[in-house]
Amino acid sequence: MNKKLQILSLSVLLILTNQTVTWAGQILDRIKQTGVIKAGYRPDTVPFSYINQQGKAVGYSLDILELIRQETENKLGKPIKLELVEITPANRFEKIKDLSLDIECGSTTITWEREQFVDFSVSYFASGTQMIVNRGSGLANMNSLAGANIAVIPNTTNEQAMINFARGANLIPVKSEEQGWEKLQKGQIDGFAGDGILLQGLRLSATNPENYEIVPEFPYMIESYACTLPQDESLWRDLVNYSIVQFMQGVVTDTPSKVDIYERWFGKNGATPYPRETMADYFQGIINGFEWITIEERY
């Protein structure tokens, strides 16, 4: 009997010693093993992610990714590097689905349809579908859009909004914000439909921004931005959400380092000004659904 017990104990010991400690999730396992987070970004969506005049990828979403990198480093207890991979509106979801990317943060909108094949983090910004047009064009009213040539990026929430609310307009497909903006400046289209905050960035980049306006005043459809993640990776999603909620809580409570990030991109002297008080109300509604996080910087 003792011999059988010894054999059983040895078998259990061998099983335990041959098991590797693992995170319950493929993405965190891979990040732990490689020391790299592969993150998708777009080079043309000011102020979320874009290439600046020095040829460097910068933006609000990239600052969010850096906060996620820092939290991942703390969680895994080892140095973690952020590897940026350029994506397009057409391939962003495929790269998440086939696990070429661990995460994508930018101006991607949460939708129920997309939730069927990817997951999303909590939202970290909100905008809405509008149009950039020549000032005084008279296209602010959707009833005036019949026959107008409006550019839009295919297979986006902006395209769907225009199909629903701009009936009678001729929708012209373009590959990117830059292409739509270029066509408008050259007079090839009457307007370009996209997220209002991105259109504002385009307008401010012009040498004559006063010649353009964003219409209508109230967006056709509200867009909630979030990071895109592979499906069914709950530990990775929790880590990402913790990082974003902590950031938003910092903005709401006037924590200097978090406020600095927001003001860098949306402050009065930022790339695309947007009132912090307005976005703080949006943030508050989200963080109310989570446990309060102690931010050492505030104490």
C-alpha positions in Angstrom: 0.0 0.0 0.0 2.8 2.4 0.9 4.6 1.6 -2.4 1.4 2.4 -4.4 1.0 5.6 -2.5 4.6 6.5 -3.2 4.1 5.9 -7.0 0.9 7.9 -7.0 2.7 10.8 -5.2 5.6 10.7 -7.6 3.2 10.7 -10.5 1.4 13.8 -9.2 4.7 15.5 -8.5 5.9 14.8 -12.1 2.7 16.3 -13.5 3.0 19.4 -11.4 6.7 20.0 -12.1 6.1 19.6 -15.9 3.3 22.1 -16.0 4.4 25.6 -16.9 2.9 28.6 -15.2 0.5 30.2 -17.8 -1.7 33.1 -18.1 -5.3 32.2 -19.0 -5.1 33.8 -22.4 -3.2 33.4 -25.6 -2.4 37.1 -26.1 -0.9 37.7 -22.6 1.0 34.5 -23.0 2.5 35.7 -26.2 3.3 39.2 -24.9 5.0 37.6 -21.9 7.1 35.3 -24.0 8.1 37.9 -26.7 8.2 41.0 -24.6 6.3 42.8 -27.4 2.8 44.3 -27.8 1.9 44.4 -31.5 -0.4 47.4 -31.9 -2.1 48.7 -35.0 -2.3 52.4 -35.8 -3.4 54.6 -38.7 -1.0 57.2 -40.1 -3.7 59.8 -41.1 -6.2 60.3 -38.3 -5.2 63.5 -36.5 -5.2 63.8 -33.5 -5.6 60.1 -32.7 -2.7 58.6 -34.6 -0.7 60.2 -37.4 2.8 60.8 -38.7 4.1 64.2 -37.6 6.5 66.5 -39.5 9.5 64.7 -38.0 8.2 61.4 -39.5 7.2 60.0 -36.1 3.9 58.3 -35.2 2.2 60.3 -32.6 -1.3 61.0 -31.2 -3.8 60.6 -28.4 -4.4 56.9 -29.1 -0.7 56.2 -29.1 -0.4 57.8 -25.7 -3.2 55.5 -24.6 -1.2 52.6 -26.0 1.8 53.7 -24.0 -0.3 53.7 -20.8 -1.4 50.1 -21.7 2.3 49.1 -22.3 3.3 50.5 -18.9 0.5 48.6 -17.1 1.3 45.4 -19.0 5.0 45.8 -17.9 3.9 46.2 -14.3 1.5 43.2 -14.5 4.0 40.8 -16.2 7.0 42.0 -14.2 9.3 42.4 -17.2 10.2 45.0 -19.9 7.6 45.3 -22.6 8.1 47.0 -26.0 5.4 48.5 -28.1 5.7 47.5 -31.8 3.5 49.8 -34.0 2.1 48.3 -37.2 0.5 50.5 -39.8 -3.1 49.5 -40.7 -5.9 50.8 -42.9 -9.7 51.0 -42.4 -9.9 48.0 -44.8 -7.6 45.6 -43.0 -7.7 46.6 -39.3 -10.3 44.0 -38.2 -8.7 41.1 -40.2 -5.3 41.8 -38.5 -7.0 41.5 -35.1 -9.0 38.4 -36.1 -6.0 36.5 -37.4 -4.0 37.6 -34.3 -1.4 39.5 -36.4 -2.1 42.3 -33.9 -2.7 42.2 -30.1 -4.6 45.5 -30.1 -5.6 48.4 -32.3 -6.4 51.9 -30.9 -7.5 54.8 -33.0 -10.8 56.2 -34.2 -12.5 52.8 -34.5 -16.2 52.8 -33.5 -17.9 50.2 -31.3 -20.8 48.5 -33.2 -22.9 45.4 -32.4 -22.0 44.0 -35.8 -18.3 44.3 -35.2 -18.7 42.7 -31.7 -19.5 39.4 -33.6 -15.9 39.0 -34.6 -13.7 41.2 -32.4 -13.9 42.6 -28.9 -13.6 46.2 -27.7 -12.2 47.9 -24.7 -14.2 50.6 -22.8 -14.7 53.7 -24.9 -12.1 56.5 -24.5 -13.6 59.2 -26.8 -16.8 60.0 -28.6 -17.5 61.9 -31.8 -20.1 61.6 -34.5 -20.6 61.5 -38.3 -20.6 64.9 -39.9 -19.3 66.4 -43.1 -16.6 68.9 -44.0 -17.8 71.2 -46.8 -17.0 74.6 -48.3 -18.3 77.4 -46.0 -21.7 78.6 -47.2 -22.4 75.6 -49.3 -25.9 75.2 -47.9 -25.4 71.5 -47.2 -26.0 71.6 -43.5 -29.6 70.4 -43.9 -29.9 66.8 -45.0 -32.8 67.7 -47.3 -30.3 69.8 -49.3 -28.1 66.9 -50.1 -30.0 65.5 -53.1 -27.6 65.2 -56.0 -24.6 66.3 -53.9 -21.3 64.4 -54.3 -20.2 63.3 -50.8 -17.1 61.3 -50.3 -17.0 58.5 -47.7 -14.7 55.6 -46.7 -16.5 52.4 -47.6 -17.5 49.8 -44.9 -17.4 52.4 -42.1 -20.0 53.6 -39.7 -19.8 57.0 -41.5 -20.9 55.3 -44.7 -23.8 53.7 -43.0 -24.9 57.0 -41.4 -24.8 58.7 -44.8 -26.9 55.9 -46.4 -29.4 56.3 -43.6 -29.6 60.1 -43.3 -28.3 61.6 -46.6 -30.7 59.9 -49.0 -30.4 61.3 -52.5 -26.7 62.2 -52.1 -24.2 60.5 -54.4 -21.7 58.7 -52.2 -18.2 58.7 -53.6 -15.8 56.0 -52.2 -12.4 57.1 -51.0 -9.6 55.1 -49.3 -8.7 57.5 -46.5 -9.4 60.8 -44.8 -6.4 62.3 -46.7 -7.9 61.3 -50.1 -11.4 62.7 -49.2 -9.9 65.9 -47.9 -7.8 66.3 -51.1 -10.8 65.8 -53.3 -12.7 68.5 -51.4 -9.9 71.0 -51.7 -9.6 70.3 -55.4 -13.3 70.9 -55.9 -13.9 67.3 -57.1 -16.7 66.7 -54.4 -19.2 68.8 -52.5 -18.3 67.3 -49.1 -16.5 64.6 -47.2 -18.3 62.6 -44.5 -16.4 61.3 -41.5 -16.0 61.6 -37.7 -16.4 65.2 -36.7 -13.3 65.3 -34.5 -11.2 64.0 -37.4 -12.8 66.5 -39.9 -11.9 69.3 -37.5 -8.3 68.1 -37.6 -8.4 68.3 -41.4 -9.9 71.7 -41.3 -7.3 73.1 -38.9 -4.5 71.7 -41.1 -5.6 73.9 -44.0 -3.8 77.2 -44.8 -7.3 78.7 -45.0 -9.5 76.9 -42.4 -12.0 79.6 -42.4 -13.1 78.5 -45.9 -14.4 75.2 -44.6 -17.0 74.2 -42.0 -18.2 71.1 -40.3 -21.9 70.3 -40.7 -24.5 69.6 -39.4 -24.1 71.1 -35.9 -25.5 67.9 -34.3 -23.9 64.7 -35.8 -26.0 62.3 -37.9 -24.9 59.5 -35.6 -22.8 59.3 -32.4 -19.5 57.3 -32.6 -17.9 55.8 -29.5 -14.2 55.1 -30.0 -12.4 52.1 -28.3 -9.5 49.8 -28.8 -10.1 46.7 -30.8 -9.0 43.4 -29.3 -9.1 39.7 -30.3 -12.2 37.9 -29.1 -12.4 35.9 -25.8 -9.2 37.3 -24.3 -10.7 38.4 -21.0 -7.5 38.9 -19.0 -5.9 41.0 -21.8 -9.2 43.0 -22.1 -9.3 43.6 -18.4 -5.7 44.9 -18.4 -6.5 47.2 -21.3 -9.7 48.4 -19.6 -7.9 49.0 -16.3 -5.3 51.2 -18.1 -8.0 53.3 -19.9 -10.3 53.6 -16.9 -7.3 54.8 -14.7 -6.5 57.4 -17.4 -10.1 58.6 -17.6 -10.4 58.8 -13.8 -7.2 60.8 -13.8 -8.7 63.3 -16.3 -11.9 63.6 -14.2 -9.9 64.2 -11.0 -7.4 66.6 -12.5 -4.4 64.3 -12.1 -1.6 66.3 -13.8 0.0 63.5 -15.9 -3.4 62.4 -17.2 -4.7 65.9 -17.9 -1.4 66.6 -19.7 -2.2 63.8 -22.2 -5.7 65.1 -22.9 -4.5 68.7 -23.2 -1.7 67.8 -25.5 -4.2 66.7 -28.2 -7.4 68.5 -27.3 -6.5 71.5 -25.3 -6.6 75.1 -26.5 -3.1 74.7 -28.0 -3.6 71.1 -28.9 -3.9 69.5 -32.4 -7.7 69.5 -32.3 -9.2 71.5 -29.4 -12.2 69.9 -27.7 -13.5 71.0 -24.2 -12.1 68.8 -21.4 -15.2 69.5 -19.4 -17.4 67.9 -22.1 -15.3 64.8 -22.4 -14.9 64.5 -18.6 -18.6 64.1 -18.3 -18.4 61.3 -20.9 -15.5 59.7 -19.0 -17.4 60.0 -15.7 -20.4 58.0 -17.1 -18.0 55.2 -18.1 -15.9 55.0 -14.9 -19.0 55.0 -12.7 -19.4 51.3 -13.8 -16.0 50.3 -12.4 -14.2 50.1 -9.0 -12.4 53.3 -8.0 -8.7 53.1 -8.7 -6.2 54.7 -6.3 -3.9 56.9 -8.3 -0.7 57.4 -6.2 0.1 60.7 -8.0 -2.9 62.3 -6.3 -1.8 61.5 -2.7 
